[in-house]
Amino acid sequence: MVAALTPSVWKIAVPFETFRKAKFERHILNDAPVWRQEPHEKIGEVERVLVDEVDDEIEALVIRSGFFFEDDVVLPIGFVTELWDGVVRVQLTDEEIAGLEKFEEDW
């Protein structure tokens, strides 16, 4: 009876979350919240992770447009101070936020 109820009957869509491993052995998931440490506020969510194809290291994160950004922006990985429990924590000044590069598909 159980064999008759194979996955062909129970096709349930399971969301696929992509992740990349950073050199400090943590994972960054798409849609992970990005919080600025000082002042403590959410600045966006990870849209995608940009990886150097030669050494397979994370170069930058693309932060989804929203309240802070009119367009998706590129956040160099050097601004990331901590990855904890699925949350990306960064340290940026208002001027550094304003100076983030707009993400283009050919980046």
Phi and psi in degrees as GROMACS dihedral restraints (atoms count N, CA, C in turn):
[ dihedral_restraints ]
;  ai    aj    ak    al  type     phi  dphi    fc
    3     4     5     6     1   -62.5    20    10
    4     5     6     7     1   -38.7    20    10
    6     7     8     9     1   -61.0    20    10
    7     8     9    10     1   -29.9    20    10
    9    10    11    12     1   -70.7    20    10
   10    11    12    13     1   -25.2    20    10
   12    13    14    15     1   -98.2    20    10
   13    14    15    16     1    58.8    20    10
   15    16    17    18     1   -77.1    20    10
   16    17    18    19     1   172.7    20    10
   18    19    20    21     1   -55.7    20    10
   19    20    21    22     1   -17.9    20    10
   21    22    23    24     1   -64.4    20    10
   22    23    24    25     1   -27.3    20    10
   24    25    26    27     1   -86.1    20    10
   25    26    27    28     1   -36.4    20    10
   27    28    29    30     1  -103.5    20    10
   28    29    30    31     1    51.6    20    10
   30    31    32    33     1   -76.6    20    10
   31    32    33    34     1   105.1    20    10
   33    34    35    36     1  -112.8    20    10
   34    35    36    37     1   128.2    20    10
   36    37    38    39     1   -71.9    20    10
   37    38    39    40     1   124.6    20    10
   39    40    41    42     1  -111.5    20    10
   40    41    42    43     1   122.9    20    10
   42    43    44    45     1   -63.0    20    10
   43    44    45    46     1   140.6    20    10
   45    46    47    48     1  -102.6    20    10
   46    47    48    49     1   118.3    20    10
   48    49    50    51     1  -104.0    20    10
   49    50    51    52     1   124.4    20    10
   51    52    53    54     1   -89.8    20    10
   52    53    54    55     1   150.2    20    10
   54    55    56    57     1  -148.9    20    10
   55    56    57    58     1   157.9    20    10
   57    58    59    60     1  -126.6    20    10
   58    59    60    61     1   146.9    20    10
   60    61    62    63     1   -92.8    20    10
   61    62    63    64     1   124.6    20    10
   63    64    65    66     1   -81.9    20    10
   64    65    66    67     1   163.4    20    10
   66    67    68    69     1   -64.9    20    10
   67    68    69    70     1   -18.2    20    10
   69    70    71    72     1   -94.7    20    10
   70    71    72    73     1    23.4    20    10
   72    73    74    75     1    63.5    20    10
   73    74    75    76     1    33.7    20    10
   75    76    77    78     1  -118.8    20    10
   76    77    78    79     1   164.3    20    10
   78    79    80    81     1  -110.2    20    10
   79    80    81    82     1   143.6    20    10
   81    82    83    84     1  -116.2    20    10
   82    83    84    85     1   116.0    20    10
   84    85    86    87     1   -91.9    20    10
   85    86    87    88     1   148.1    20    10
   87    88    89    90     1   -59.9    20    10
   88    89    90    91     1   144.4    20    10
   90    91    92    93     1    74.2    20    10
   91    92    93    94     1     7.0    20    10
   93    94    95    96     1   -65.2    20    10
   94    95    96    97     1   136.3    20    10
   96    97    98    99     1   -68.7    20    10
   97    98    99   100     1   144.3    20    10
   99   100   101   102     1  -116.7    20    10
  100   101   102   103     1   120.3    20    10
  102   103   104   105     1  -117.0    20    10
  103   104   105   106     1   135.4    20    10
  105   106   107   108     1   -84.3    20    10
  106   107   108   109     1   139.0    20    10
  108   109   110   111     1   -77.5    20    10
  109   110   111   112     1   -40.9    20    10
  111   112   113   114     1  -137.1    20    10
  112   113   114   115     1   109.3    20    10
  114   115   116   117     1   -72.6    20    10
  115   116   117   118     1   152.7    20    10
  117   118   119   120     1   -72.6    20    10
  118   119   120   121     1   103.0    20    10
  120   121   122   123     1  -155.5    20    10
  121   122   123   124     1   149.9    20    10
  123   124   125   126     1   -77.3    20    10
  124   125   126   127     1   129.7    20    10
  126   127   128   129     1  -109.4    20    10
  127   128   129   130     1    -8.2    20    10
  129   130   131   132     1   160.9    20    10
  130   131   132   133     1  -162.0    20    10
  132   133   134   135     1  -137.2    20    10
  133   134   135   136     1   151.3    20    10
  135   136   137   138     1   -71.0    20    10
  136   137   138   139     1   122.4    20    10
  138   139   140   141     1   -88.2    20    10
  139   140   141   142     1   -41.9    20    10
  141   142   143   144     1  -160.7    20    10
  142   143   144   145     1   163.7    20    10
  144   145   146   147     1  -112.1    20    10
  145   146   147   148     1   129.0    20    10
  147   148   149   150     1   -99.6    20    10
  148   149   150   151     1   123.9    20    10
  150   151   152   153     1  -119.1    20    10
  151   152   153   154     1   137.1    20    10
  153   154   155   156     1   -70.9    20    10
  154   155   156   157     1   118.6    20    10
  156   157   158   159     1   -72.1    20    10
  157   158   159   160     1   -19.0    20    10
  159   160   161   162     1   -75.0    20    10
  160   161   162   163     1   -52.4    20    10
  162   163   164   165     1  -107.2    20    10
  163   164   165   166     1     4.4    20    10
  165   166   167   168     1    57.9    20    10
  166   167   168   169     1    34.1    20    10
  168   169   170   171     1  -105.7    20    10
  169   170   171   172     1   147.6    20    10
  171   172   173   174     1   -69.9    20    10
  172   173   174   175     1   128.2    20    10
  174   175   176   177     1   -95.7    20    10
  175   176   177   178     1   -41.0    20    10
  177   178   179   180     1  -162.2    20    10
  178   179   180   181     1   165.7    20    10
  180   181   182   183     1  -116.7    20    10
  181   182   183   184     1   142.9    20    10
  183   184   185   186     1   -95.4    20    10
  184   185   186   187     1   121.2    20    10
  186   187   188   189     1   -99.5    20    10
  187   188   189   190     1   127.7    20    10
  189   190   191   192     1   -63.8    20    10
  190   191   192   193     1   140.7    20    10
  192   193   194   195     1   -63.9    20    10
  193   194   195   196     1   156.1    20    10
  195   196   197   198     1   174.4    20    10
  196   197   198   199     1  -137.0    20    10
  198   199   200   201     1   -58.9    20    10
  199   200   201   202     1   -44.7    20    10
  201   202   203   204     1   -84.6    20    10
  202   203   204   205     1   -31.6    20    10
  204   205   206   207     1  -122.7    20    10
  205   206   207   208     1   137.5    20    10
  207   208   209   210     1   -77.8    20    10
  208   209   210   211     1   -30.5    20    10
  210   211   212   213     1  -126.7    20    10
  211   212   213   214     1   164.5    20    10
  213   214   215   216     1   -63.8    20    10
  214   215   216   217     1   139.5    20    10
  216   217   218   219     1  -124.3    20    10
  217   218   219   220     1   158.0    20    10
  219   220   221   222     1   -97.6    20    10
  220   221   222   223     1   122.4    20    10
  222   223   224   225     1  -108.4    20    10
  223   224   225   226     1   107.0    20    10
  225   226   227   228     1   -57.6    20    10
  226   227   228   229     1   143.6    20    10
  228   229   230   231     1   -63.3    20    10
  229   230   231   232     1   -20.1    20    10
  231   232   233   234     1   -62.3    20    10
  232   233   234   235     1   -21.4    20    10
  234   235   236   237     1   -81.2    20    10
  235   236   237   238     1   -14.3    20    10
  237   238   239   240     1   -76.6    20    10
  238   239   240   241     1   124.3    20    10
  240   241   242   243     1  -103.6    20    10
  241   242   243   244     1   -23.4    20    10
  243   244   245   246     1  -161.3    20    10
  244   245   246   247     1   142.8    20    10
  246   247   248   249     1  -121.9    20    10
  247   248   249   250     1   112.7    20    10
  249   250   251   252     1  -141.0    20    10
  250   251   252   253     1   123.7    20    10
  252   253   254   255     1    53.6    20    10
  253   254   255   256     1    42.0    20    10
  255   256   257   258     1    80.9    20    10
  256   257   258   259     1     2.6    20    10
  258   259   260   261     1  -109.3    20    10
  259   260   261   262     1   132.9    20    10
  261   262   263   264     1   -95.5    20    10
  262   263   264   265     1   124.4    20    10
  264   265   266   267     1  -110.6    20    10
  265   266   267   268     1   134.4    20    10
  267   268   269   270     1  -129.9    20    10
  268   269   270   271     1   159.6    20    10
  270   271   272   273     1  -122.0    20    10
  271   272   273   274     1   111.3    20    10
  273   274   275   276     1  -141.4    20    10
  274   275   276   277     1   143.1    20    10
  276   277   278   279     1   -86.6    20    10
  277   278   279   280     1   168.7    20    10
  279   280   281   282     1   -59.9    20    10
  280   281   282   283     1   -38.4    20    10
  282   283   284   285     1   -65.9    20    10
  283   284   285   286     1   -39.8    20    10
  285   286   287   288     1   -67.0    20    10
  286   287   288   289     1   -37.8    20    10
  288   289   290   291     1   -62.2    20    10
  289   290   291   292     1   -46.0    20    10
  291   292   293   294     1   -62.9    20    10
  292   293   294   295     1   -27.8    20    10
  294   295   296   297     1   -90.5    20    10
  295   296   297   298     1     1.6    20    10
  297   298   299   300     1   -65.6    20    10
  298   299   300   301     1   139.0    20    10
  300   301   302   303     1   -71.9    20    10
  301   302   303   304     1   138.7    20    10
  303   304   305   306     1   -67.7    20    10
  304   305   306   307     1   137.5    20    10
  306   307   308   309     1   -79.2    20    10
  307   308   309   310     1   129.8    20    10
  309   310   311   312     1  -118.6    20    10
  310   311   312   313     1   145.9    20    10
  312   313   314   315     1   -56.3    20    10
  313   314   315   316     1   -27.3    20    10
  315   316   317   318     1   -91.3    20    10
  316   317   318   319     1    12.5    20    10
